[in-house]
Structure formats: structure tokens, C-alpha cells
């Protein structure tokens, strides 16, 4: 059964419609991405699901309508903004928020010790939070949000401004949370992040859901063509370029200086690329390199989301 079920939700601010009949389900243990340009509706749908905004129409349920536990105790939001007290140490912040969650002392200590170690914060436990680097402030945000061991976690642009090392730590933690069946809704502008982490992605544009599927499904359907690029000393003559077109089966082959570009629409290109290389070498060309650019989620985004929604 889905942990989140959204049915035909719309949202108006006055006469302006910011969400238009949005529907999707999210299953337990799934990492679900919300992607779109600024103003697409990502933050609005998140705010509705966590109870900070009211929908104008439609319905949604969390945990299949199970009300045996307080819903707020089962969800968490990891926001972009710092969600802790700067003049508290790391450990003081965590004990403070554990107390707000109703933890008794022994349970709080066990949970805090685990999170400090798990998020690489143990060596900073006595550091005043204001003095942490930006990356470790983000990790403290996560630690505080996960104090109460939520089942459904919303991550709002969690890696903005992080260096590659800290981004990798975050990616590892998302993967580990998924392994223990946590359900995650991830809002991000980083296409590589979404492609790596998300099981499924919803693409929003001007308040409408325009595509939904796994990264692989979206790339296959909307990513466009793969391009093989040869770098050849002196370029290729027009007559040989025509032969390459015949071998590749592609009409849109073109050259620019020493580079030859071959767009392939077919899945199986390896054999044809080998045949092209063999032909060019037989004609005496010096091939310096050949590379293939595969379609990515960024191509999907540009192809179907396109312009900014501001």
C-alpha cells in the first residue's frame, strides 16, 4: 500500500493556480523525486503534505490513512535553512530536540549517540553549532530532523552549496535510509543527484505534473538521442562523410573542424561504431578519440520542462 497517495490536488492563491490536478502515489522505501523549475509547484505540494499549507481541492492520505499514531511523529522535513540554535553545541541541540520529541534520557542518549556517529558528527559534539562548516551544519539539520526516527522524510534541496565530499556523504545516507525502508521525498535542482538516488521522479511545470517514472524510463522516453563524437586529425572529406552516413544509417552526421558527430536513434550502436572506425582507418585517417554522450536526466529536464516557470 502507498505511504503517500495524492489524488487530484489543486492549489490557488487568489485567482492564481499554482497546482493543477496533481496525482501520484509513493510506496514504502521509495525515494521519490520532485523536479521542476522555480515556481513549478514543488514546495507547494510538499507544504500541503506536511500540513503547512491547505489544498484548494483534491485529497491525499499518508500511511494509507492509518491513524494509530500521531502523523506528525511519523514524518520529518529536512529544510534548506538551519533548524537548530546556533549558540548551542551540537549535542545540546540534539538533546533539546529529543526532549521536544518526548524522549526520556536513556532513549535520547542512545538515539543521539547513534546519529552522531552515523552522520560523522561525533567529533564535533562539543562544538558550538555556529562554528560548524556549511556541510556539517547540513548534517546537523539532518540529525535533528531524524531524532524521532520518522518513517516519511522530506528533503528540500539538501545538498545546495555542499562540496563533492559532503554531497557523497549525503547520497550514502539516503541510500542507507532506503535500505531500512524509510520513504523519502526529495526536492532537488541537481539532475545527477536525482538520477542517482531516485526510484521514481515526478516532473512539474507551471503547477502541472507533466511526466512521472523511473529515471531510466524518463531518459528512454524523453532524453533524446545519443551522440558519438570522433576526433580525427584534419577532419573527414565530404565523400567519406557520405560513406559514414551510409554505414551509420543516420542522415544527420556532420563535421565541425576535426570533430565528426553522429546522432544515433537506435539502441544498438556498438557494431556500427566499430564499422565506422574500421572504414576511417582503412582510408588512412588518424582517429585521436571517440566518445559517446548518452542521454541523461538533464536532457529530459531540458527537453520537456524547458524554460523557467518564474
Buried (B, 14 or more C-beta within 10 A) or exposed (E): EBBBBBEBBBBBEEEEBBBBBBBBBBBBBBBBBBBBBEBBBBBBBBBBBBEEBEBBEBEBBBBEEEEEEEEEEBBBBBBBEBBBBEEBBBBBBBBBBBEEBEBEEEEBBEBBBEBBEBBBBBEBBEBBBEEBEEBBBBBBBBBBBBBBBBBBBBBBBBBEEBEEEBBEBBBEBBEEBBEEEBBBBBBBBBBEBBBBBBBBBBBBBBBBBBBBBEBEBBBEEBBBBBBBBBBBEEBBEEEBBEBBBEBBEBEEBEBEEBBBBBBBEEEEBEEBBEEBBEBBEEEEBEBEEBEEEEBBBBBBBBBBBEEEBE
